[in-house]
Amino acid sequence: MRMMIAAGLSALALGAPSQAQDAEMLGAGEVERFARLALDCVHREYPNKIAHVLNSDADVAPPRELTPIFYGCFDWHSSVHGHWLLVRLLSLYPDASFADEAGEKLAASFTAEAAEIEAAYMLGEGRASFERPYGLAWLLQLTAELRAWDDPRGSEWAEVLAPLEDAAVARYLEWLPNLVYPVRSGTHNQTAFGFALALDWARQTGHGELEAMLVSKSLEFHEADVNCPLAYEPSGEDFLSPCLMQADLMRRVIAPDAFPRWLSGFMPDIPEDGSADWIRPGVVLDPTDGKLVHLDGFNLSRAWNLDAIAAALPEDDARIPSLRAAAAEHREEGLAAVSAEHYEGSHWLASFATYLVTGKALEAPGG
Protein backbone atom coordinates (compact mmCIF):
# COMPACT_ATOMS: atom_id res chain seq x y z
CA MET A 1 0.00 0.00 0.00
CA ARG A 2 2.81 2.42 0.89
CA MET A 3 4.51 1.79 -2.44
CA MET A 4 1.25 2.46 -4.27
CA ILE A 5 0.73 5.74 -2.42
CA ALA A 6 4.30 6.85 -3.04
CA ALA A 7 3.92 6.05 -6.74
CA GLY A 8 0.70 8.04 -6.90
CA LEU A 9 2.33 11.02 -5.18
CA SER A 10 5.32 11.00 -7.49
CA ALA A 11 3.08 10.68 -10.53
CA LEU A 12 1.03 13.65 -9.45
CA ALA A 13 4.12 15.78 -8.91
CA LEU A 14 5.06 15.04 -12.52
CA GLY A 15 1.58 15.87 -13.77
CA ALA A 16 0.47 12.27 -14.40
CA PRO A 17 -2.88 11.02 -13.07
CA SER A 18 -2.86 9.53 -9.58
CA GLN A 19 -3.72 5.89 -8.96
CA ALA A 20 -5.91 7.01 -6.04
CA GLN A 21 -8.65 8.43 -8.20
CA ASP A 22 -10.62 10.31 -5.61
CA ALA A 23 -7.88 11.11 -3.08
CA GLU A 24 -6.25 14.50 -2.88
CA MET A 25 -2.52 13.90 -3.18
CA LEU A 26 0.45 16.09 -2.42
CA GLY A 27 2.49 17.75 -5.11
CA ALA A 28 6.12 18.70 -4.53
CA GLY A 29 5.24 22.21 -3.35
CA GLU A 30 2.77 21.00 -0.75
CA VAL A 31 5.19 18.37 0.51
CA GLU A 32 7.81 21.06 1.05
CA ARG A 33 5.31 23.39 2.72
CA PHE A 34 4.05 20.82 5.19
CA ALA A 35 7.53 19.56 5.99
CA ARG A 36 8.76 23.10 6.63
CA LEU A 37 6.02 23.70 9.18
CA ALA A 38 7.11 20.62 11.12
CA LEU A 39 10.80 21.40 10.75
CA ASP A 40 10.13 24.85 12.15
CA CYS A 41 8.56 23.55 15.33
CA VAL A 42 9.95 20.15 16.39
CA HIS A 43 12.87 21.80 18.23
CA ARG A 44 11.14 25.11 18.94
CA GLU A 45 10.66 25.05 22.69
CA TYR A 46 8.67 28.24 23.25
CA PRO A 47 5.87 29.14 23.45
CA ASN A 48 4.99 25.94 25.26
CA LYS A 49 1.91 24.60 26.96
CA ILE A 50 2.62 21.70 29.30
CA ALA A 51 0.18 19.42 31.14
CA HIS A 52 2.54 18.68 33.98
CA VAL A 53 1.97 17.07 37.38
CA LEU A 54 4.56 18.27 39.88
CA ASN A 55 5.36 15.96 42.77
CA SER A 56 8.13 18.13 44.23
CA ASP A 57 10.39 21.09 43.48
CA ALA A 58 12.57 18.69 41.49
CA ASP A 59 9.83 18.54 38.85
CA VAL A 60 10.23 22.24 38.04
CA ALA A 61 12.24 22.30 34.81
CA PRO A 62 12.00 23.60 31.22
CA PRO A 63 10.24 21.41 28.65
CA ARG A 64 13.51 20.30 26.99
CA GLU A 65 14.58 18.71 30.28
CA LEU A 66 11.23 17.19 31.21
CA THR A 67 10.61 15.58 27.82
CA PRO A 68 13.81 15.88 25.79
CA ILE A 69 12.37 14.37 22.60
CA PHE A 70 8.91 15.87 22.40
CA TYR A 71 9.36 19.38 23.81
CA GLY A 72 8.69 21.45 20.66
CA CYS A 73 5.60 22.38 18.66
CA PHE A 74 3.86 24.09 21.61
CA ASP A 75 2.75 20.87 23.35
CA TRP A 76 3.77 17.23 23.71
CA HIS A 77 1.22 15.64 21.38
CA SER A 78 1.82 18.18 18.61
CA SER A 79 5.54 17.48 18.84
CA VAL A 80 4.81 13.76 18.53
CA HIS A 81 2.77 14.14 15.38
CA GLY A 82 5.18 16.73 14.02
CA HIS A 83 7.87 14.02 14.21
CA TRP A 84 5.40 11.58 12.63
CA LEU A 85 4.88 14.01 9.74
CA LEU A 86 8.62 14.15 9.06
CA VAL A 87 8.97 10.37 9.13
CA ARG A 88 5.93 9.96 6.89
CA LEU A 89 7.10 12.44 4.26
CA LEU A 90 10.73 11.35 4.45
CA SER A 91 9.67 7.76 3.80
CA LEU A 92 7.49 8.77 0.85
CA TYR A 93 9.88 11.41 -0.53
CA PRO A 94 13.44 10.29 0.33
CA ASP A 95 14.95 12.58 -2.33
CA ALA A 96 12.97 15.71 -1.47
CA SER A 97 14.77 18.98 -0.80
CA PHE A 98 13.96 18.82 2.89
CA ALA A 99 15.07 15.18 3.34
CA ASP A 100 18.55 15.86 4.73
CA GLU A 101 17.33 18.42 7.23
CA ALA A 102 14.45 16.17 8.30
CA GLY A 103 16.83 13.26 8.82
CA GLU A 104 19.17 15.42 10.88
CA LYS A 105 16.39 16.71 13.12
CA LEU A 106 14.94 13.25 13.65
CA ALA A 107 18.40 11.89 14.51
CA ALA A 108 18.88 14.71 17.00
CA SER A 109 15.54 13.89 18.64
CA PHE A 110 15.71 10.11 18.71
CA THR A 111 18.55 9.27 21.09
CA ALA A 112 18.62 6.49 23.66
CA GLU A 113 19.43 8.89 26.51
CA ALA A 114 16.49 11.17 25.67
CA ALA A 115 14.14 8.20 25.26
CA GLU A 116 15.06 6.90 28.71
CA ILE A 117 14.22 10.26 30.30
CA GLU A 118 11.04 10.61 28.26
CA ALA A 119 9.76 7.14 29.17
CA ALA A 120 10.47 7.74 32.84
CA TYR A 121 8.49 10.96 32.64
CA MET A 122 5.53 9.19 31.02
CA LEU A 123 5.48 6.55 33.76
CA GLY A 124 6.04 9.00 36.60
CA GLU A 125 3.86 9.22 39.69
CA GLY A 126 0.56 10.97 39.10
CA ARG A 127 0.79 10.71 35.31
CA ALA A 128 -1.43 7.70 34.61
CA SER A 129 -3.64 9.81 32.34
CA PHE A 130 -0.80 11.73 30.66
CA GLU A 131 -1.73 12.38 27.02
CA ARG A 132 -4.37 9.65 27.15
CA PRO A 133 -5.57 8.70 24.63
CA TYR A 134 -4.71 11.33 21.99
CA GLY A 135 -0.98 11.80 22.47
CA LEU A 136 -0.42 8.12 23.19
CA ALA A 137 -2.26 7.22 19.97
CA TRP A 138 -0.02 9.54 17.95
CA LEU A 139 3.07 8.07 19.62
CA LEU A 140 1.99 4.60 18.49
CA GLN A 141 1.31 6.00 15.02
CA LEU A 142 4.85 7.38 14.98
CA THR A 143 6.47 4.09 15.93
CA ALA A 144 4.25 2.25 13.45
CA GLU A 145 5.45 4.62 10.72
CA LEU A 146 9.06 3.98 11.66
CA ARG A 147 8.52 0.22 11.62
CA ALA A 148 6.94 0.39 8.16
CA TRP A 149 9.71 2.55 6.69
CA ASP A 150 12.02 0.68 4.34
CA ASP A 151 15.13 2.42 5.61
CA PRO A 152 17.63 1.31 8.29
CA ARG A 153 16.91 4.47 10.24
CA GLY A 154 13.30 3.38 10.66
CA SER A 155 14.12 0.21 12.57
CA GLU A 156 16.94 1.95 14.46
CA TRP A 157 14.74 4.79 15.67
CA ALA A 158 11.83 2.46 16.41
CA GLU A 159 14.14 0.56 18.72
CA VAL A 160 15.20 3.82 20.40
CA LEU A 161 11.54 4.73 20.98
CA ALA A 162 10.59 1.24 22.18
CA PRO A 163 10.54 2.28 25.88
CA LEU A 164 8.03 5.04 25.07
CA GLU A 165 6.02 2.64 22.93
CA ASP A 166 5.95 0.14 25.79
CA ALA A 167 4.85 2.87 28.18
CA ALA A 168 1.99 3.91 25.87
CA VAL A 169 0.79 0.33 25.47
CA ALA A 170 0.98 -0.23 29.21
CA ARG A 171 -1.16 2.84 29.82
CA TYR A 172 -3.80 1.59 27.38
CA LEU A 173 -3.85 -1.88 28.92
CA GLU A 174 -4.23 -0.43 32.42
CA TRP A 175 -6.96 1.99 31.37
CA LEU A 176 -9.23 0.00 29.07
CA PRO A 177 -10.53 -2.59 31.57
CA ASN A 178 -11.70 0.24 33.83
CA LEU A 179 -13.24 2.39 31.10
CA VAL A 180 -17.00 1.99 31.48
CA TYR A 181 -18.15 4.64 29.00
CA PRO A 182 -16.76 6.11 25.77
CA VAL A 183 -15.66 9.72 25.63
CA ARG A 184 -17.66 11.30 22.82
CA SER A 185 -16.03 14.73 22.76
CA GLY A 186 -14.48 16.35 19.70
CA THR A 187 -11.11 17.05 21.30
CA HIS A 188 -8.14 15.22 22.82
CA ASN A 189 -10.06 12.97 25.19
CA GLN A 190 -12.20 11.39 22.47
CA THR A 191 -11.90 7.62 22.64
CA ALA A 192 -12.86 6.82 19.03
CA PHE A 193 -9.76 8.52 17.60
CA GLY A 194 -7.47 7.13 20.28
CA PHE A 195 -8.85 3.62 19.76
CA ALA A 196 -8.53 3.81 15.98
CA LEU A 197 -4.87 4.76 15.85
CA ALA A 198 -3.92 2.39 18.66
CA LEU A 199 -5.77 -0.43 16.90
CA ASP A 200 -3.88 0.26 13.69
CA TRP A 201 -0.62 -0.04 15.65
CA ALA A 202 -1.71 -3.24 17.38
CA ARG A 203 -2.60 -4.92 14.09
CA GLN A 204 0.60 -3.82 12.40
CA THR A 205 2.80 -5.07 15.23
CA GLY A 206 0.78 -8.18 16.05
CA HIS A 207 -0.04 -7.12 19.61
CA GLY A 208 -3.02 -9.43 20.05
CA GLU A 209 -3.87 -8.42 23.61
CA LEU A 210 -4.27 -4.73 22.83
CA GLU A 211 -6.09 -5.45 19.57
CA ALA A 212 -8.59 -7.75 21.28
CA MET A 213 -9.22 -5.27 24.06
CA LEU A 214 -9.76 -2.35 21.67
CA VAL A 215 -12.08 -4.34 19.43
CA SER A 216 -14.07 -5.56 22.42
CA LYS A 217 -14.44 -2.08 23.89
CA SER A 218 -15.35 -0.55 20.53
CA LEU A 219 -18.13 -3.08 20.02
CA GLU A 220 -19.30 -2.73 23.61
CA PHE A 221 -19.50 1.05 23.31
CA HIS A 222 -20.74 1.52 19.77
CA GLU A 223 -22.20 -1.53 18.06
CA ALA A 224 -25.74 -0.64 19.14
CA ASP A 225 -25.41 3.12 18.55
CA VAL A 226 -27.98 4.67 16.21
CA ASN A 227 -28.93 8.12 14.92
CA CYS A 228 -25.73 9.97 15.71
CA PRO A 229 -26.64 13.69 15.98
CA LEU A 230 -24.57 15.13 13.13
CA ALA A 231 -26.63 18.32 13.35
CA TYR A 232 -24.98 19.02 16.72
CA GLU A 233 -21.54 19.20 15.11
CA PRO A 234 -19.26 20.96 15.37
CA SER A 235 -18.89 22.26 18.87
CA GLY A 236 -16.94 25.48 19.10
CA GLU A 237 -13.54 23.91 19.80
CA ASP A 238 -13.76 20.55 18.01
CA PHE A 239 -10.96 19.19 15.88
CA LEU A 240 -12.43 15.69 15.69
CA SER A 241 -15.96 14.77 14.62
CA PRO A 242 -17.64 12.65 17.30
CA CYS A 243 -19.94 10.98 14.77
CA LEU A 244 -17.61 10.51 11.80
CA MET A 245 -14.62 9.45 13.88
CA GLN A 246 -16.78 6.81 15.52
CA ALA A 247 -17.83 5.50 12.11
CA ASP A 248 -14.16 5.53 11.04
CA LEU A 249 -13.36 3.40 14.10
CA MET A 250 -16.23 0.99 13.54
CA ARG A 251 -15.31 0.24 9.93
CA ARG A 252 -12.12 -1.17 11.47
CA VAL A 253 -13.91 -3.58 13.82
CA ILE A 254 -17.17 -4.58 12.11
CA ALA A 255 -17.10 -7.22 9.37
CA PRO A 256 -17.05 -5.54 5.92
CA ASP A 257 -20.37 -7.07 4.90
CA ALA A 258 -22.01 -5.81 8.12
CA PHE A 259 -20.61 -2.26 8.09
CA PRO A 260 -23.04 -0.80 5.48
CA ARG A 261 -26.01 -1.89 7.56
CA TRP A 262 -24.47 -0.56 10.78
CA LEU A 263 -23.79 2.78 9.05
CA SER A 264 -27.42 2.98 7.91
CA GLY A 265 -28.56 2.84 11.50
CA PHE A 266 -25.84 5.11 12.83
CA MET A 267 -26.10 7.84 10.17
CA PRO A 268 -29.44 7.21 8.43
CA ASP A 269 -29.56 10.58 6.65
CA ILE A 270 -26.55 10.29 4.34
CA PRO A 271 -28.05 11.33 1.00
CA GLU A 272 -27.89 9.28 -2.17
CA ASP A 273 -27.95 12.16 -4.64
CA GLY A 274 -24.25 13.05 -4.62
CA SER A 275 -24.78 16.30 -2.69
CA ALA A 276 -22.18 17.73 -0.33
CA ASP A 277 -24.29 20.10 1.74
CA TRP A 278 -25.70 17.50 4.15
CA ILE A 279 -22.81 18.45 6.45
CA ARG A 280 -20.84 21.66 6.23
CA PRO A 281 -17.25 22.50 7.12
CA GLY A 282 -16.49 24.34 10.34
CA VAL A 283 -15.83 28.09 10.18
CA VAL A 284 -12.86 29.87 11.79
CA LEU A 285 -13.13 33.65 12.15
CA ASP A 286 -10.02 34.19 14.26
CA PRO A 287 -7.02 31.98 13.33
CA THR A 288 -4.97 33.56 16.12
CA ASP A 289 -7.19 31.91 18.74
CA GLY A 290 -5.69 28.53 19.58
CA LYS A 291 -9.04 27.00 20.51
CA LEU A 292 -11.12 28.41 17.67
CA VAL A 293 -8.53 27.30 15.09
CA HIS A 294 -9.32 23.72 16.12
CA LEU A 295 -12.11 23.90 13.53
CA ASP A 296 -9.54 23.92 10.71
CA GLY A 297 -8.33 20.56 11.98
CA PHE A 298 -11.95 19.44 12.28
CA ASN A 299 -12.36 19.96 8.53
CA LEU A 300 -9.22 17.96 7.76
CA SER A 301 -10.07 15.04 10.04
CA ARG A 302 -13.64 14.97 8.80
CA ALA A 303 -12.32 14.74 5.24
CA TRP A 304 -10.25 11.64 5.99
CA ASN A 305 -13.16 10.12 7.92
CA LEU A 306 -15.48 10.60 4.96
CA ASP A 307 -12.94 9.19 2.50
CA ALA A 308 -12.35 6.14 4.69
CA ILE A 309 -16.05 5.50 5.28
CA ALA A 310 -16.72 5.67 1.54
CA ALA A 311 -13.84 3.26 0.87
CA ALA A 312 -15.30 0.77 3.34
CA LEU A 313 -18.61 0.53 1.46
CA PRO A 314 -19.36 -1.68 -1.56
CA GLU A 315 -18.55 0.05 -4.84
CA ASP A 316 -22.21 0.30 -5.79
CA ASP A 317 -23.37 1.85 -2.50
CA ALA A 318 -25.50 4.88 -3.39
CA ARG A 319 -24.11 6.92 -0.48
CA ILE A 320 -20.55 7.01 -1.78
CA PRO A 321 -20.94 10.08 -4.08
CA SER A 322 -22.31 12.21 -1.22
CA LEU A 323 -19.63 10.99 1.17
CA ARG A 324 -16.93 11.89 -1.35
CA ALA A 325 -18.50 15.21 -2.24
CA ALA A 326 -18.57 16.21 1.42
CA ALA A 327 -15.00 14.97 1.85
CA ALA A 328 -13.85 17.15 -1.05
CA GLU A 329 -15.53 20.24 0.40
CA HIS A 330 -14.00 19.67 3.85
CA ARG A 331 -10.61 18.90 2.30
CA GLU A 332 -10.60 22.13 0.33
CA GLU A 333 -11.51 24.23 3.37
CA GLY A 334 -9.06 22.44 5.63
CA LEU A 335 -6.04 22.56 3.33
CA ALA A 336 -6.56 26.25 2.59
CA ALA A 337 -6.13 26.96 6.29
CA VAL A 338 -2.72 25.27 6.67
CA SER A 339 -0.42 28.25 6.91
CA ALA A 340 2.75 29.43 8.63
CA GLU A 341 1.13 32.78 9.44
CA HIS A 342 -0.11 31.97 12.95
CA TYR A 343 1.67 29.53 15.27
CA GLU A 344 -1.68 28.65 16.88
CA GLY A 345 -2.42 26.55 13.79
CA SER A 346 0.95 26.09 12.12
CA HIS A 347 2.36 23.96 14.95
CA TRP A 348 -0.08 21.12 14.24
CA LEU A 349 -2.36 21.50 11.21
CA ALA A 350 0.24 20.21 8.73
CA SER A 351 0.19 16.85 10.51
CA PHE A 352 -3.55 16.53 10.00
CA ALA A 353 -3.18 17.64 6.39
CA THR A 354 -0.46 15.06 5.78
CA TYR A 355 -2.51 12.29 7.39
CA LEU A 356 -5.36 13.20 5.04
CA VAL A 357 -3.59 13.85 1.79
CA THR A 358 -1.15 10.94 1.87
CA GLY A 359 -4.06 8.57 2.36
CA LYS A 360 -2.93 7.33 5.78
CA ALA A 361 -6.49 6.58 6.90
CA LEU A 362 -6.99 4.38 3.85
CA GLU A 363 -4.08 2.15 4.90
CA ALA A 364 -5.93 1.03 8.03
CA PRO A 365 -7.37 -2.49 7.61
CA GLY A 366 -11.06 -3.00 8.14
CA GLY A 367 -12.79 -5.40 10.49
NORSUL-V118683 format. One record per backbone hydrogen bond with DSSP energy under -1.0 kcal/mol. NH is the residue of the N-H (numbers start at 0). CO is the residue of the C=O. Records with the same first field share a line. If there is no record, write none. Layout:
NH->CO  CO
This chain:
4->0
5->1
6->2
7->3
8->4
9->5
10->6
11->7
12->8
13->9
14->11
15->10
20->18
22->19
30->26
31->27
32->28
33->29
34->30
35->31
36->32
37->33
38->34
39->35
41->37
43->40
48->73
58->55
59->56
64->61
65->61
66->62
72->40
74->72
78->74
79->75
80->76
81->77
82->78
83->79
84->80
85->81
86->82
87->83
88->84
89->85
90->86
91->87
92->88
95->92
98->95
101->97
102->98
103->99
104->100
105->101
106->102
107->103
108->104
109->105
110->108
114->110
115->111
116->112
117->113
118->114
119->115
120->116
121->117
122->118
123->120
126->123
129->126
131->128
135->130
136->132
137->133
138->134
139->135
140->136
141->137
142->138
143->139
144->140
145->141
146->142
147->143
150->148
153->150
155->151
156->152
157->153
158->154
159->155
160->156
164->160
165->161
166->162
167->163
168->164
169->165
170->166
171->167
172->168
173->169
174->170
175->171
177->174
178->175
189->186
190->182
193->189
194->190
195->191
196->192
197->193
198->194
199->195
200->196
201->197
202->198
203->199
204->200
205->201
206->201
207->205
210->206
211->207
212->208
213->209
214->210
215->211
216->212
217->213
218->214
219->215
220->216
221->217
222->218
224->221
226->264
227->265
229->227
231->228
232->229
237->234
238->185
239->185
244->240
245->241
246->242
247->243
248->244
249->245
250->246
251->248
253->249
257->254
258->254
261->257
262->258
263->259
264->260
265->261
266->262
269->266
278->275
288->285
292->288
293->290
294->291
295->292
297->293
298->294
299->295
300->296
301->297
302->298
303->299
304->300
305->301
306->302
307->303
308->304
309->305
310->306
311->307
312->309
316->313
319->316
322->318
323->319
324->320
325->321
326->322
327->323
328->324
329->325
330->326
331->327
332->328
333->329
334->330
335->331
337->334
344->341
345->341
346->342
347->344
348->344
350->347
351->347
352->348
353->349
354->350
355->351
356->352
357->353
358->355
359->354
362->359
363->360
366->250
